[in-house]
Amino acid sequence: MTAAANGDGNGGQQSMSIGSPKGMVALEVGAYAVIAVLLVVACFVEGRMEVAIFTAVAGALAIFVGVSWPLHTSIFDALVGAFGGFGMIYATETSLAEALPNADGMTGPRRLRRHVSARFDAMSGDELLHWCTRWATALLIVLAAFVILGFLHQMLRRERTNMVLSLSHGLMFDVAMAGASGWVFAPALLRYFGVGALGARKPYVVAIVAVIAVALLAALSWASTRWAKDYRAAGSPLPRFKLEAGNGKDIRNFRSYARYSLGLMPVMYGGFVVFLALVALLVFVG
């Protein structure tokens, strides 16, 4: 009983304090507040800087959640998810930065002028939708690779225990890593909310899409509290590669950070909401 209470024995390995649902929601609201502040900052910088800011946001989410991921995931699954997620983030950042046109009316040497790009409102809706289509295609390929590699890894294991648990937790991590790349599209939404923006032609459509997007983010936040409760009730073990260290202090520290990983996971999934909102606005507004 003492070992379980201190989190050093086998009982401690099967339970984890992941904080209250209110605490997790507060963490998610705080993360969205930081993102909102960065969107305001993005209104005052050039296009490629906008992309760089939200590439950093996606990368920070992926790194933090990847390091403190609390679910039962092997090293192989973690590496596959990290490779696919960071590959998507880098590819999205590179594609959007190169697609942005150069700013007009800039003065100064040409060698400096070419490094100043216009913002997303200078791109046509068709061109931006083209890049969204390419991102969606790449996402489908990456997700298919996640499923195939995850299934093969489970089948090639010597001890095929907890196969469904390991596969589902691994895919949950992989999809979250890929979803983080959707936040790179966040600056493109500013073209519909600025003064004189394209969305002014159809303000009701923009408002409806915004409300639906916020509702989806709220639904993800609510779902995360259910995931946390189910995880605590099931007593799901820590990842195998975390247990192999055998260091009780490291395991306790990992548990303390794991609650933040579960809290930021729905924010990573929110990248899909950002992408879908942008596609909806491109289709119905232009």
Secondary structure as UniProt FT lines:
FT   HELIX           2..6
FT   HELIX           10..13
FT   HELIX           21..42
FT   TURN            43..44
FT   HELIX           47..67
FT   HELIX           75..99
FT   TURN            104..105
FT   HELIX           110..113
FT   TURN            114..115
FT   HELIX           120..122
FT   HELIX           125..156
FT   HELIX           163..180
FT   HELIX           181..192
FT   TURN            195..196
FT   HELIX           198..201
FT   HELIX           203..234
FT   HELIX           240..243
FT   TURN            244..245
FT   HELIX           248..284
//
